[in-house]
Each structure stands twice: as C-alpha cells, then as structure tokens.
Amino acid sequence: MKIKNLEDLQDKIDKDLAWRKKELTSIKSDVQMSNTKERSEQSRAIRAGITLLYAHWEGAIKNISEYYLIYVSSLKLKYSELKNNFLAITMKTSLDKFEETNKATIHNKLIEDIYSKKDEKSNIPCNNVINTKSNLNSKILDEIMALIGVDSSKYRLKNAIIDQRLLGNRNKIAHGERIEQLEGISNINEYIELHDIITNLINDFGEDIKNYAINEKYKSK
C-alpha cells in the first residue's frame, strides 16, 4: 500500500471510517428495532451488536494506525527529524537482542547504531508492525499509540469500558455466554450507550491521526 501525501492519508482514513459508520448505524438500528420483539430476539441482537462493534473497534484502530505509519514512512525524513518511536520501530530486532543478552558487544553495537542512524534517511518498516493480538484492550491500545507516537491519555479515561463492557463481553459471547452473564449490558439502552461511546472513540482516533499528520506531530521537537 502507498500513501504518497497528506491528502492520500486523509482519504484513506475517511473511507475507512465511512463504511464503518454506515454498518455501525445499521447495527445500532437492528438493536433498537428488536425492542418490539421477544426478549430472546433482543438478546441475540445485543450479542451480535457487541461482536460486530468490537470487530469495527479493532479493525479501525489497526487500519488507521497502519495508514499513519505508512504516511510517515513515505516522507523519508531523517530519523533525527522524527520522534524517537519511529527509530525504535526500525531497530526492534536489535532492541530485542539487547533485551535477551548480557553481552557488552551487542549492547555497544546497539548504541553505535542508534547514534549512526540519527542522520540517516528513515526507512520505517510498516508490514505487520501494528498488532492488536485479536484482543484490543486498553493496554494494547496504549502500546499501539506509543508505537506510532500518539498521545493516548484521553483514551485511558475509557479503559474500563473498553476492557470490560466491550472486549470482556465480546469474549464472553465468543464462549457462548448468555446476556445475563454480560457486564454492564443487560438491555437495549445499555447497549446503545456502549455503542455510542465506542463509535465516538473510533471517530476520535481517526481525527486525532489526521491532526497529527496535518500539524506534523510526528516530528521531533
């Protein structure tokens, strides 16, 4: 995938969010319309809604993060011009070796490489870098945002909702649990509340990434 300029990035993000918004609106409508049906039908609609809501949450965060990484990589700025997280991505293999060994030679080589790469034109790897582990909880979200150099503080305010009401319940549904076993979701109104919160977080993430790109917040100070 190529993202050549800021307009390409914005277009990619907007298109990703647009189809998700359309489907999420339909999912929300399906749950609301089940209000006139039997309790078992409401339960199925809510459990299906949570499953798809989580899928869009994970998919949006992963895709938009990758778009941003590809965009910054395409700029070919020097590492010295970029935030340190982009150099860390490039040097992940060396950092892993550093972590695994007590050899001074490897430690010294890593430090030499860091200093030498500062003035090199960046070559940031993008493939298979963003990993949600099919379990996008608040800690993994925090790590992904640190990886791409984006502040995650406002998202931490929703940690409990992400971990328990969204992911926790998705996992319970995947293991065949009934609606009575879900946490914080026992009726349509509670699902709608969760749906709106997660949808807003997805939209906020897309806008934050666009703003980071527009304001060149990928650059070092």
Summary of the structure (lengths in Angstrom):
residues: 221
radius of gyration: 20.5
end to end distance: 28.8
largest distance: 70.1
contacts: 659
relative contact order: 0.17
helix: 73%
strand: 2%
